[in-house]
Amino acid sequence: MGDEPMHPGEVLTNVDMVRRLLRTQFSDWANLDIERVSSYGTDHAIYRLGQELSVRLPRIDWAKGQVEKELRWLPTLAPHLPLTVPVPLAIGEPGEGYPWRWSVSPWISGSDVTARENVDDPERAALDLAAFVTALQHVDTTGAPRAGRANFYRGVPLAWRDEDTRSSILEWDGILDTKKLTSAWDAALAAPLCQGPPVWIHGDLLPGNIIARDGRLSAVIDFGCLGVGDPAADLVAGWALFSGESRETFRAALGVDDATWARGRGWALTSAGVLPYYRHTNPGIVARARRQLEAVLAE
């Protein structure tokens, strides 16, 4: 992916803009090499800054509040988590033609697990990710942001997403079996609601946000959907990343009941409804969504 917009009204950025922002706000970093990072991410433009830093700028209005949320909560969450998370080092202000706050964070080495060959042992990866999810769920939620508009409704009752999900299923007609997808969605809606207290959720545990290094999971990035809600929302990784025995290992390590797993399958389905929006602007994320839906249908 390059500088091409994915959204109507997107603010385009480039290396020159990033360097100007750094010169006026963080001059100690202004002479470091800057390189645009190719990514299928939809909310931010990412630039590598030197060898150890990254610059992250919201692309679109709806992502602008994520900077403050990550600054507020990642320093609190990070010490409790078994995988690295990108705690911001500095927050930049609007300027140089760029309208929103932006962040400088540590560069996290490794490769995302969109390519499954980046993980040597899927079973070990399932255990490592389950340990991350479990640790996140056990962090105190006092004052935490609740699931809703601010985290793109990740972790809300699935019924809130019914109309949009049924509409997106129709867009897969001729590509996937939409009758089976609808049946899977109906089954998820029929599952009992979450009976326990809301917990911390990452909200977007998809392969592009999970980093591996030397064949092992090492980090989780992009906490824009962070919030407190139904833990089933983070089960999406079961279908987005794992299959067969590794999916069962992930479930067993989390110890989730049938109702939670059924809602998790619903989250795997509804979170893959990107075809209408990204069909022409982000083919990589559409291909990933198709694989995710095929996993739901195959189970």
N, C-alpha and C positions, 0 to 999 in steps of 0.2 A: 504494500500500500504506500502511496506517496502523499502529495499535498492535495489530492483531489477531494472535494467535499463529499461527505456522506449524508448531510442534512441540509434542508432548506434553512437559510439564514446562518449557516456555519461560519465562524470566524476562522479564516485561514492564517496560518503562521508559517514562518520559515526561519532558517538559521540566522539571517541578518536581524530579524525582529528579536529573536532570543538573545543575541549578543548585545543589542541595544538595551534591552531590559536589564541584563546583567551589568552592563557598564554603569547604568544610572542607579542601580539598587544594590548590587553585590559585586563591587569592582574587583574583589580578590579572585573571583571566578571568571571574570570577563575574558581573559586571554586563553582559557582552556579550549581545547578542540571541542567543537559542537557538531553532532551528527544526528540527523533525523533517524528515528528508529522505525523500521517497517513493522507494522502491527495491524491486526484485524480489530483492535480495540475501537469502540465506537464513541466514547465520551471524551477522550483526551488525545492530544498530540504529544508524543514523547520524544525527547531529545537526550542523547547521551552527552554528558558534559565531562570531558576528560576521561579518566579511567574509572573513577570512583563515584561519580554523581550522575543524576538524571534530572531533567527539567520536565515538568508535567503541566500542560496548559489545557483547560477545558475547551472543547471544540464548540460547544453549543450551550445556550442559556440554561437548559435544564441541569447541566452538570456543574454549574458554577458553585453550588453550595458544598460540593464534595471536598473541596480544599479545607474548609473550616472543620468539617466533620472529621476528616482524617487527622488534622492537627489536634483536635480535641481528644479523640478517643484512642488513636493508635499508640501513643505513649503509655496509656493505661493498660491496654490489652497486651502489648508486645511481651512484657515480662512473664506472662502466664502461658505463652504459646510455644509449642515445641518446634515450630517452623518459623523462619525469618519473615518479618513483615516490614514494609518500607516506611518506617517512621519519618515524617518530614523533618528536614533540618532547617528549612527557612521558608517563609511565605512571602511571595512577591506581590506588589500592588499593581493595579492597572497603570498602563502607560505605553508610550511608543505605538499608539494605535491599537493596543490590545485592551479589552474592556473589563477583565475580571481579575480576581486574585489567582495566583498560580503558585506552584511549589517546587522546591529543590529537595530531593531525597537521595539516599544512598543508591548507587547502581547495584542491582542484585544480579550477580553473574549466574549463568546457566541458560537453559532453554525451556520454553514452555512445553507442556506435555500434549499439545495438539498432535504432535507426531509421537505415537505411543512407543516407538523404539527408543525414545529418550529415557524410558524407564526400564531398568534391567529386570526387575522382578515385580510384576503387577500385584502379587499377594502382599509383598512388603509395602508397596505403595498404598494399597488399600488400608493396611494397618496404620501407616504413618498419617494418612489423611484422616482416618477415623480418630486418631489421637488428637489431631489438630481441632477437629470439630468438637470433640468431647471437652477439650480444655477451654475452647471458646465458650461453650455453653455453660461452663461452671464459673465464669467471671461474673462478679456482682453487676447487676443491671441498674442499680440506683442512678436515676437521672438520665438513663440512656434513651436515645431516640426510638420511638415506637414504630413498628411497621406501618407504612402508609405512603402517601405521595412522595415524601422526602427520600424514600429508598426504593422507589418505583414499585411499591406494593409487594415487595418480597416478604413472605412470611405472614401475609393476611390470610383469612379464610379463602379457600379456592373459589368459592361461589362468587367472590368479588371479581374474579377474572373470567367468569363464564362467558359473557357476551363476546369479549375480545378473543377468547380462545376458540370458540366455535367459528368465529369469522376467519381466524387465521387457518384453522383446519381446512376450510373450504378452498383456500389458496393452494393447498397441496394436491388438489384433485388432478388426476392424470400423472402424478409423480409418486404418490403413496396411496395406500388404501385408506381413504378418508372415513369410510364406514367403521373400520376397525379403530381408527384414531378416535372417532366420536364415542365408540363403545368404551375405549380405555378412559376417556375423559369422564364419561358418565359414571364409571366405576370409581374413579377418584373422588368425584363429587359425593358419591354415596358413602364414602368412608366416614366414620365418626370424627367429629371435630377434635382438635387438640384439647386434652383434658388437663394438662399440666400448665405451669406458669410459662409465660413467654421467656425465651432465652436469647442470648446473642446469636445472630446468624451473620455469616459473610454475605449471603444473598446472591452470589454470582460465582459459585464454585464450578466453573467451566474450565476446560483444558487450557485455554489461553491465559488464565489467571493463576495457574499452578506451575511452579518452576521446579525443574529437576537439575541436579548437578552430579556428575559422576554416577549417573544411573539411579540416584535416589532423590525422592522429593526433598526439597530444601527450603522452599519459600512459597508464600501465597501473597499475591499482589492485588491491587485494584479493589479497594474497600468502599467504592461508591454506593453500593447497595447495603452497606452495613446497617444493622438495626436490631431491634428486639421483637421477636415474633415466634411463629410456629417453627420448631426445629426441622420439620419435614422439608422446608425450603432448601436446606443444605444437603439433602439426600440426592439432589439432581446429579451430583458427581457419580452416583451409582450407575447411571445410564450414559452420562456424557463421557466418562473416563474408563469405567470398568465393564467387564463382561464375565459371564460364566462364574468360575470359582472366585475370581477376585471381587466380583460384585457381592457374592455371598459372604466373603470375608469382611468386606466393608460393612455390610449389614450386621453381621454377627458381632463385630468389634464395637459397634455402636449400641447394640442391644435393643434395637427399636422393635416395637410391636407391629402387628399386621396393619393396624389402622394408620400408623405413622408412615409405614412403608408404602401403603396405597396412596396416601397424600403425596409422598415423595415422588411416586411415579407420575402423579398429576403435575407436580412442579417440573419434572423433566419434560412433560408434554407442553405445558403452557410457556415455559421459558424458551422453547424452540420455535415460537411463532413469529419468526423474523422475516419470513419470505416476502410478505407484502411490502415491507419497508426497505429491505436491503437487497432485493432481487438483483438490481442493476448496479448498486454502488459498493457492495461488500460481498462478493461471491464466496469468499473464504468462510465467512460466518454462516452463510446460507448452507454451504456444504457440510459444515460441522453440525448445524441444526438438523439436517437430513439424517446424518448418521445417528444422532441422538434419538430422533423419532423412530428410526428403524430398530434401534435397540429396545424402545418401548414396545413396538409391535412384536418383536421376536420373543419377548419374555412370556 
